[in-house]
Structure formats: C-alpha cells, structure tokens
Amino acid sequence: MSDIAYDWLTLGAAAVLFAILSFLKRKKNAGFTTRVLLATAFGVVLGIACKGHTGYVGAVGSIWSSVITALVVPLLVFSIISSITNLGESIRLKNIGVKTVFFLLLNTTTASLLTLLLAQAFQLGRGFHYTLSGDYTPHDVPAVLDTIVNLFPRNLADNWVNNQVVPIVLFAILTALAYNAAASTDKGRSAVAPFKTFIDAGNVVFSKATQIVVGYTPYAVLALIAEAVSGSDAATLLPLVLALAVAYIAIALQLFLVQPLVLATVTRLNPIRFFKAFFPAGVVAFTSESSIGTIPVTVRQLRSAGVPGDIASFVAGLGANLGMPGCAGVWPMLLAVFAVHAQGLNYSPAQYLFLVVLTLLVSIGTVGVPGTATITATSLFAAAGLPIPVIAISQPISQIVDMGRTALNVAGAANTAVIVAQTEHQLDADLYYGRKEYSDELDVDGSDAGPAPTPTTAPAVPPRLPNAVLLASGGDACCGIRPGK
C-alpha cells in the first residue's frame, strides 16, 4: 500500500472515531470533559497504530487552530470594551490588575526555584558531551526598553496582524474608559448610545462564534495528539532523557503541588474542584501546544467554575504573556543549570539565586515576543554570561516538553483567575463546588442563560479572549501555534 493510500486510510479511521464522539454527544449526552478525555485516548491509539501517516488527520487540528486564531483580536476588542462599559465604575481594575500580576509572577518564581532544586539534585548536565550544531542561529534578544515601549498601542493594524495582545488590551481599556467618561452625563450617554449598542452586539456575536468553534475541541484534540504521537522519534531523545524527565517532574510538581497549595492557602478553597473544572483546558493546552487555541476553553471552564467573565478573560489573556511558569520559569532554569554543569562551572548558591532573579526579569522583559520559551532562555543565558549555543541541544526534546510547558502556563493563569475572583468576593461558590449547573448559552442581550449568580457574584458577561502571541517559525511552540501548524 502506498504512503498516500495509508494516509487516506488513517483519515478514514479518524472519521470513524469522530463519528463516535459525535454520537456520544447527540445520543448519549456525554459531557464536554468526557469527550475530551476519550478523544485523547483515541488520539494516542491512532498515532501509535498509524505512525508516520497522520498528515491528513493533523490538518483537522490545524484548521481548528486557524479558525480559533481568527476570532482572537475581534473578540478581544469587543469583549474588553463591553466588559468595562457594562460594569462601569464597579469594576476594580486596579485591585484585579495588581493581584493578577503578583500571582502570575509568583508562579514563575516558584517554578524557577523548584526547577533549580531538581536540576541540582539530579546533577543535570554533569558529564554530558554534545557537539553543538555549526549552523545554529540564536534568537534575537529584544532590548527590555524596546519591549516596554512596544507594549503600548501604536498601529492597531500591525498589532492585529502580529497578534500582539498587550497593545490591543490597552487600547480596548482606553476606549472603554473614554466611553465611561463620556457617558457620565445624560447628554453624553445619549450621544454614545449607538457605540454601546454596536459593542454589545459584536460581543454577543463573537462570543457565540467562539462557543461554536470550542464545541469542536474534542475532534481537534484527537487530531493533534494523534499527529504528536505519530511524529515522535525516540532515537533522537535518548541522550536527553534525563533532561526531559526532570522537566516533566518540575512541571508536575508545580502543577499538582505548588499551585494548589497557593490556591488553598490564599482562598481556603478545595483545589480538587479547580482541577475538575480545568481538566478540559489542560488537555487542549497539552495536545495543541497553543495558548491561542486554549484560551476560549480556559475562559469557558473558569466561568463554569464561578469566575466572572471579565476576570476570567483578563487573567487568562494576561497569563499567556506574563509570568509563564513553564516557558519563563521551568525551561530557562533547566537549560541554565544544564549548561553550568556541562561546562564544569562552580556556581555558588548566591549565583544560582541570581539566576532565579534573572528568570523573573526576563519573563517580564519578553512579554509579547514570539517563541517565548526559547527567547526567555536566550535572554537568561545572555544576562548570565552562559554560552547561548548550548540552547541548541534542547531542540530534540523541546517539542515534547512544550506540551507540558503550555499546559503549566495555562494552569497558572487559571489558578490565578480563581484566586483573584475569590479575593475580590466575586467567585460563585455554588458553581465552583458544583452545587448548581452552569450553562454557557447566551440570551440576546449577551447575559448568561444559566442560573442567576449569587449576590456576591459580579454580573456575568460573555467570554472574553485576551490572547497569546503567535509563534513565528522554527522554534518551540509555547504560547503559540506549533511550527507547521
């Protein structure tokens, strides 16, 4: 049988599995989480059984990623403006913003410290011998001052094309605050009423469009994980197995131990309920390696757990660009310790702690830059005086680690959203603990059609989608779309 025929046969097998998922939804009323979990299992089996022939199946995941990406900027603009104008002065932007930044950066710090301890315990890189590629070209490291300047809107069309989230968020916030100021009088409110109608209508339309696309998530998960399993090459990974193992141990401990402890300590909430709500978003992040594709699912799951829509969207979007524990905490520190040991350098405890401080700084200085994990690692190496070409040795395992990195980034943002909502007394405890059902259907006015929120919950609004930046090409896919996708 020819390769093309085998590819078509694999696609036919995937179509049968898609039909099973559809049947379970239509006839058996299987829930979203159940279908995502089943799709993951289907994808693994299909990837193993049809190794090297999942190109056509992978196209399904690529299409899903492209469509969800197309919704990012318009939904971002409409949802942020609508959120702030709907809530007016009642939204505590300052408190929410400060808490969000603090806990996101705390995630990066704890992930970096944890990785440092693990890498030291395993003596990662000690005695490792590897010939660096002669044609390796390091990523350009942006100057911190240039990065800060570029955070502010200058050309919205250019920001849109490059999916630069922070400038768009700032522009939307400025527009919303200007509306609130103009609408502070009866005459002004009458003058800007058409603008408000347009924004609210656009928010409802794009929110519904996002719900439609998110509904196809199980099929995309199946396709993407099948291709990921099919395309793995164990032979190239053997020399770096220890680094791969340490990376995933760090990711697992940060995800399942450190972040839940922070959540429970600050909010007194049961973290197990968080994982139940977060699971679908975690699977999507792990399999697609795309923060852009995951944010709509993350926002939906946060809202189903009682987090108001404005907080869910704001924190999820900012968390894709700031304080990323996987891309800016685990990965740069792992490679840095590897390089120190491989070169036989004798770092003091103070020097290692300085590396932790540097990871925190570069996680801020590289906000909105494509190829986040490689850029943060390059920035850290440059700042610490380590040989940047050492980063090249990570490429065989970078793609696999990227699945865990992206999942950890998304989990950190979701964890932060729950903390912010609870500390602002806006979390719906009945939804969080499953005492009432959540409905993501929308009325014509854009409000939730599900049960009314408790008095301590902020008025619910449609999902918001502040977002991550797309990856350029050639590097890791963390916080973007996978290369070739």
DOROMI-497254 format. One record per residue (C-alpha): residue in three letters; y, z, x. Coordinates in steps of 0.1 Angstrom, whole numbers, plus 5000, padded with zeros to 4 digits. Each point is the difference from the previous one (the first is absolute). Example, Ala and Ser with C-alpha at 12.3 -4.5 7.8 and 13.67 -1.06 7.14 Angstrom:
<sites>
Ala495550785123;Ser503449935014;
</sites>
This chain:
<sites>
Met500050005000;Ser503449905014;Asp502750265006;Ile502249864972;Ala497150034975;Tyr499450355012;Asp503750084994;Trp499849874965;Leu496850194993;Thr501750325012;Leu502949924976;Gly497549954972;Ala498550345007;Ala503450165000;Ala500849844967;Val496950174985;Leu501250335014;Phe503549944985;Ala498349934967;Ile498250335002;Leu503350195006;Ser501649824971;Phe497150084977;Leu500250375009;Lys503750004991;Arg499849814968;Lys496750124986;Lys499450345016;Asn503650115003;Ala499450095037;Gly503150175015;Phe502249865028;Thr498650245026;Thr496449934991;Arg500549625003;Val501850035034;Leu497250225014;Leu497449754987;Ala502049715014;Thr500050175034;Ala496250025000;Phe499649644988;Gly502349895028;Val498050185027;Val496749854988;Leu501549654997;Gly501650025034;Ile496750105017;Ala497949754980;Cys502349715006;Lys501450085035;Gly502349735013;His500249814966;Thr502550204980;Gly503149775006;Tyr500149874964;Val499550354986;Gly502750145023;Ala502449754985;Val499950204967;Gly501350315019;Ser502749785017;Ile501249874967;Trp500250354985;Ser502050125031;Ser502449704997;Val500750054963;Ile500650385003;Thr502249935030;Ala502149754979;Leu500850284976;Val501250255026;Val503749925004;Pro501049924964;Leu498250314987;Leu501550215028;Val503549904990;Phe499650034963;Ser498050335001;Ile502250195024;Ile503249904981;Ser498450074966;Ser498650345012;Ile503450135012;Thr502049864972;Asn497550144974;Leu500150355015;Gly503749995010;Glu501250325015;Ser496850194992;Ile498149855029;Arg500350225030;Leu500049725026;Lys501150235029;Asn497350264994;Ile497349734995;Gly501149805030;Val500150295024;Lys496650144989;Thr498449655002;Val501249945035;Phe499050355012;Phe496549994987;Leu499449645011;Leu501150085035;Leu497950324999;Asn497049784993;Thr500749805031;Thr500450315022;Thr496850164988;Ala498049685004;Ser501349955035;Leu499250365011;Leu496549984984;Thr499349675018;Leu501250145033;Leu497650304997;Leu497149774991;Ala500749755027;Gln500250285026;Ala496850164987;Phe498149675003;Gln501749915033;Leu500849674985;Gly500449725026;Arg498750215029;Gly498149775024;Phe500649704978;His500249665019;Tyr501449704983;Thr501749685013;Leu503249934981;Ser500549664986;Gly502249785022;Asp501749834970;Tyr500750324981;Thr503650004987;Pro501450334988;His501950044968;Asp503850015004;Val501250364995;Pro503250004979;Ala502950225012;Val500450314979;Leu503749934994;Asp499249644988;Thr497350144977;Ile502450254984;Val502649734994;Asn497449774985;Leu499050274975;Phe503249924980;Pro500349694978;Arg501849705014;Asn498449694986;Leu497850074969;Ala498449665001;Asp498950065036;Asn498850354991;Trp498049854971;Val498449735021;Asn498950265027;Asn499150274975;Gln502450255017;Val499750284976;Val502650265011;Pro503049774998;Ile498949894965;Val499550374989;Leu503550095013;Phe501549704982;Ala498350104967;Ile501150365004;Leu503649895006;Thr499949774970;Ala498650274978;Leu502550265011;Ala502849754994;Tyr498749944964;Asn499950384994;Ala503650035012;Ala501149704979;Ala498250144969;Ser501650355003;Thr502649904973;Asp499549854966;Lys501949695009;Gly498149955032;Arg496750064983;Ser500849734975;Ala500949765028;Val496850055020;Ala497650014970;Pro498849645005;Phe499150085036;Lys498050304990;Thr498149804973;Phe499249745026;Ile498750255025;Asp497950194975;Ala498549684987;Gly499249885035;Asn498450335008;Val497749984970;Val499049645007;Phe499250065037;Ser498350334993;Lys497749824975;Ala499449725025;Thr498950265026;Gln497750164975;Ile498349664994;Val499549945037;Val498850355008;Gly497449954973;Tyr498349755023;Thr499850265028;Pro496250054998;Tyr499349635005;Ala502449995030;Val498350315015;Leu496749834998;Ala501249685016;Leu502050175028;Ile497350255010;Ala497349735000;Glu502149805024;Ala500750305022;Val496350095003;Ser499049645005;Gly502549945028;Ser499350315021;Asp498549955035;Ala498150305013;Ala499649865036;Thr503750005007;Leu500450364988;Leu497350175021;Pro502350085030;Leu502550174976;Val497750184977;Leu501250345011;Ala503749914994;Leu499049864966;Ala498150324991;Val502950235012;Ala502549804979;Tyr498050044969;Ile499350365006;Ala503750065003;Ile500749794969;Ala497450194980;Leu501250355011;Gln503649914992;Leu499149854967;Phe497550254987;Leu501150335018;Val503650005012;Gln501749824971;Pro498150194973;Leu500950335017;Val503749915001;Leu499849904963;Ala498350324989;Thr502250225022;Val503349864987;Thr499149934964;Arg497150234992;Leu498349704984;Asn496349925002;Pro499749725026;Ile496749884985;Arg501949874970;Phe502249805023;Phe497149825016;Lys498649924966;Ala503249834991;Phe500649845034;Phe496549855004;Pro500749654986;Ala503149965021;Gly498150125031;Val497349744995;Val502549724996;Ala501950115031;Phe496850035020;Thr498549674990;Ser503249784998;Glu501850165030;Ser503249934980;Ser502650254990;Ile501749734980;Gly496849944980;Thr499450384996;Ile503450134989;Pro499749894964;Val496650174998;Thr501450315017;Val502950024976;Arg497749964970;Gln497650275013;Leu502950245007;Arg501449954966;Ser496550064985;Ala500050335020;Gly503350114984;Val502549885026;Pro503149854984;Gly500449635006;Asp503350025019;Ile498550255025;Ala496749825003;Ser501749675008;Phe502750145023;Val497550205022;Ala497349745000;Gly502549735012;Leu501650225026;Gly496650125012;Ala499149655008;Asn502849985025;Leu500650365013;Gly497850285013;Met496849794999;Pro497350245013;Gly497549735007;Cys502149735016;Ala502650225016;Gly498050325006;Val496349945007;Trp500049665016;Pro502850035026;Met498950345011;Leu496349895003;Leu501049705022;Ala502450215021;Val497450275008;Phe497549725007;Ala502449845025;Val500850335017;His496350085005;Ala499149655010;Gln502650005028;Gly499050345012;Leu503450154994;Asn500450384999;Tyr502250074970;Ser501250364994;Pro500050164965;Ala503749954999;Gln499649635007;Tyr497549964972;Leu502350194976;Phe502749765010;Leu497749714989;Val499850174966;Val503850014998;Leu500249635010;Thr497649904973;Leu502250174975;Leu503149825014;Val498449655001;Ser498750054965;Ile503750014989;Gly501249745025;Thr497649734988;Val500650034962;Gly499749654984;Val498549835030;Pro496949784995;Gly496850095018;Thr500850374997;Ala497050155019;Thr500449785030;Ile503850035000;Thr499850384999;Ala497450005028;Thr502149765021;Ser503150214994;Leu498250325010;Phe498549845032;Ala503449875010;Ala501750334994;Ala497350205019;Gly499849755029;Leu496449914992;Pro498749655008;Ile500549804968;Pro497249755007;Val497550284994;Ile500649954963;Ala498249675003;Ile496650175004;Ser500350144965;Gln500049664983;Pro496249984994;Ile500150324979;Ser503649994987;Gln499049804969;Ile497350264990;Val502250305008;Asp502749834980;Met498150064968;Gly500050375005;Arg503650005013;Thr501349834969;Ala498050234977;Leu501450305018;Asn503649874998;Val499749944962;Ala498350344995;Gly502850175019;Ala502649844978;Ala498150094969;Asn499550365011;Thr503850025007;Ala500849874966;Val497950274983;Ile501750275021;Val503549874992;Ala499349974963;Gln498550364999;Thr502850165020;Glu502649824978;His498250144969;Gln499449654987;Leu496249985003;Asp498149984968;Ala497350265006;Asp498049894969;Leu499649655014;Tyr499350135036;Tyr497250224988;Gly498649754975;Arg500850204969;Lys501449694983;Glu499549635004;Tyr502449775017;Ser500949664986;Asp501849735021;Glu500849794970;Leu503749944995;Asp502149994968;Val502749734997;Asp502650245013;Gly498050065032;Ser498950354993;Asp496550135003;Ala497849964969;Gly497850295009;Pro500450364992;Ala503550155001;Pro500850185032;Thr500350375001;Pro503650155000;Thr499950045038;Thr499249645006;Ala502749745006;Pro500249714976;Ala497349765009;Val500949655011;Pro498149695009;Pro498449975035;Arg502449945029;Leu499049815030;Pro502050075032;Asn497949845026;Ala498749955035;Val500849715022;Leu497749705006;Leu498349975033;Ala501049715021;Ser497049855018;Gly497550085027;Gly500150384999;Asp498650274978;Ala500449994963;Cys501150354995;Cys502650024973;Gly499949634994;Ile497749724990;Arg497049945023;Pro500449725025;Gly498749684985;Lys500450144965;
</sites>
